[in-house]
């Protein structure tokens, strides 16, 4: 009877160890870091460069560009890229991804604008940068 109880206790302890090891393995996600390296104006749009400065591939990368303002607050451009047929949702270490606001609409107007850029991934924290700019017709100037 004692041997049977010891065997059952041994099996229970082994199962508990396996469960705790599998939980620990499941929680070890490799994090990376994204950085917004450049936001530049241009004709009809704003371009943004995002670089993976971490040591592992960023998964499910999402970039958003929001431009608002202008005279009478008439400029509202929003573009979000989280993967499509033309781009990838992953970003390898050291590589840069460029995104343009033009896909969200052509930027034309006059006056001051606020430009908000967000970049994140499943294994990277969200980074945000806000800049001021000026729109003169189709030309966007970043301050």
N, C-alpha and C positions, 0 to 999 in steps of 0.2 A: 504494500500500500504506500509506504514512504517513497519507494523508488518511482512509482507512478506519479505521485505529487511532485517530486523533484523534476521529472521529465516534463510535466505540464508547466511548471514554473520556468524551466529552461526555455521551452518553446515560447512562452509569453514574453520573457525577457528578450529573446532573439527577435520576435516580432516588433516589440517596442523599439529596439535599436534600429531595425530596418526602416520603420516608419519615421523615426527622428532623422535618420540619415537622408531619406528621400525628401523630407521637408526642407532640410538644410540645403540640399542640392538644388531644389526647386526655387529657393529664395535667392540664390547667388546669381544675380543678373549682372552682366558686365555693362557698366555705365560708360558713356562717352560724353563728350562736351562739344556743343556747337557754338560758333562765334559768328556774329554779323561783322564782316570785315569791311564792307564798302556799300554805301548807298549813294547812287549818283543820279543826277537829273539827265535830261536829254530831250529829245523831240517826241512829243505825244506820250511819254511814259517816264517811269522811274525804274532803275535797275538795282538789284540787290544781290550781293555775293554772300553766301554762307559757306563757312569752312568747318570741317570736322577736325577739331584740334585734339580729339581724344585718341585712344589707341585701339579702339574697336569700331566696327562698322555701325553707323547709326541706322536704326531700323524704323520704318514708317515715318520718314521725314515729312514734316508739314511746314510750309512757309506761307505767311499771309502778309499782304501789303494793303494798307488802308490810307487813302489820301482824301482829306476833307478841307473845305474852306473856300477861298476865293471871294470875289465880290458877291454880295447877297447870299453867301454860303451855298453856292450852286454847284460846287465841285464835290462829288462823292464817287470815288473809285474804290472798289474792293476787289482784290484778287487773292485766291487761296489755291495753292498747289499742294496736293497730298498724294500725288502720283496719277499719271494718266498715260496714254499711249505714247506720248512724246518724251516723258521723263521717268526716272526711277524713283522708288520710295526709299532706296538705301543710299548712303553716302559713306564711302570708304575713308579711312583715316588719311588726313592730309589733302583730300580732294575738296574742290570748291564747286558749289552749285549756284548758278545764276538764274534769277527769276525776274521777270518783267511785269510791271503793272498793266501793260498794254492788253494782256489777255483778259483783264477785267473791264476794259473800256479805254477808248482813246481820251487822253487828257488834254483838254483845251479850255482856256478860261483866262481870267485875270485876277491877281491878288495873292495874298498870303495863304499858304496851305500848311497843314500839319501832316506829316508822314509818319505812320506808325508801322513798324516791321516786327513780326513775331516769327520765331523759328523754334521748332522743337522736334522731338522724336520719342518713340516709346522708351528708349533707353538713354534719353538725354533730357535735361531740364529745359524748360521754356526760356528763351532769351528774347528780350524786347528792347527795341531802340526807337526813340521818338526824335524826329528832327523837324525843323522849320524850313520852308522853302517859299519860292515865289514863282507864280505862273504868269507868263506873258504870251498869250496866244497858245501856240503848241509847245513853247519852250519852258522847261522846268529847270529852275536854278535852286540848288540846295545851299542853304546858308551855313 
